[in-house]
Amino acid sequence: MADMVTWDRVCDLVSVLPEVEQGTSYGTPTCKIRGKLFVRLLEGGERIAIFTNEREALVTAAPQTFTVPAHYVNYPMVVVALDTIDPVELSELLAESWRIRAPKRLAASLPR
């Protein structure tokens, strides 16, 4: 694997998505769509939390990259280890997270 993906790289990847704004949540950086968080840097700076509809499949396929801590069990979120994620896959997952959180009409405007 190449160099670890950084938060700056995450921000670069989401900058192509419409109406992304940066903010904070629980004292860590986030990216939001119309005020709704869709990616959050976790404490330590080596993992992010994102929304997904494929959580179980991701965790099963790559448990070294994807985990679900106890406090996310009841939310459609997964934690992603930045040191093991492929940037192309991450870009796709970030777009999915954005689509899940964006208003339906705006989400439909983004090509898949």
N, C-alpha and C positions, 0 to 999 in steps of 0.2 A: 504494500500500500504506500502511496506517496505521502507527502506531509499531511499531518492532521488538519482537517477542516477547522477553521477558526470562526468565531462569531462574526468577524468582519466578512468572511467568505459567505456565511449564511445571509448576512445583510445584502451582499452583492447579488446573491441568487434570487432573493425576494424583491429586489429593486425593480425587476421587470414586470412585476405584478401590479395591477391597478390599485391606486389609493392606499398603498402601504404606508403606515406611519410607525415611527419608532417611539417606544415609551419604556415604562418599567412596570414590574409586577413583583411584589414581595422582595423589593430591593435589587432585582436583577433585570437586565435589558430584555425587551420584548419587541416583537413586531406585531402590529395590529391592523385589522381591516375595519374601518368605520368604528373604531373604539373596542373591537372585539379581538382579544389575543388569539393569534394562531401559531406563534412559535415563541418559546421563552428559553433563554439561557439559564441553566441551573447553576446553583452555587458550585464554585470550583472552576467553572468555565470550560469543562470538557464534555458536557452533555447538554442536550436541548430536549424540550418537551414539545411535541406537536400533536395535532389532531389527526386521526386516521380512521378509515372504515375497515382497515385490513390488519388490525392489531394482532390478532391471534396468528395469522399467517406470517407476519413479519417476525414475531417472537419465536415461532416454531422454526422458521427458515434460518434465522441468524441471531441466536440468543446472545452472542458476544456483542452484537450491535444494538439490539432492541430489548428493552425491559419494561416491565410495568410495576413500579413501586406500589406499595399498599395504598397510598393516598390517591392514586390514579385509577384504581380498580373500577370505581363507579363512573368514570369519565372516559370518553372515547379517545384517550391520549396514550402515547407511547413515548418512552425516553430513548433517545438516540445517542450512542457514543460517537463523538465526532472523530475519534482516532481510528475507527474501523469502517466508517460509512464511505461509500463511493460517491463522489460529488455529483455525478449524473443521477444516481438513484436519489440522493438527497434533494436535488432540484425538483424531481418529480414528486417526492413526498411533501415538500414545502408547498408546491402548487396545489396538491390535494388538500392539505391543511387549510390553505387560503380559501379554496372552493367550499369547504365544509363550513367555514365561518362567515364567508361573504354573503350579502343578501342575494337571493336567488337570481334576480335579473342580472346583477353584476357578475355573479359566478358564471352564468350562462354565456357571458360575453367573452370569456377566456377560452381560446381554442384548447383542445386536449392534445 
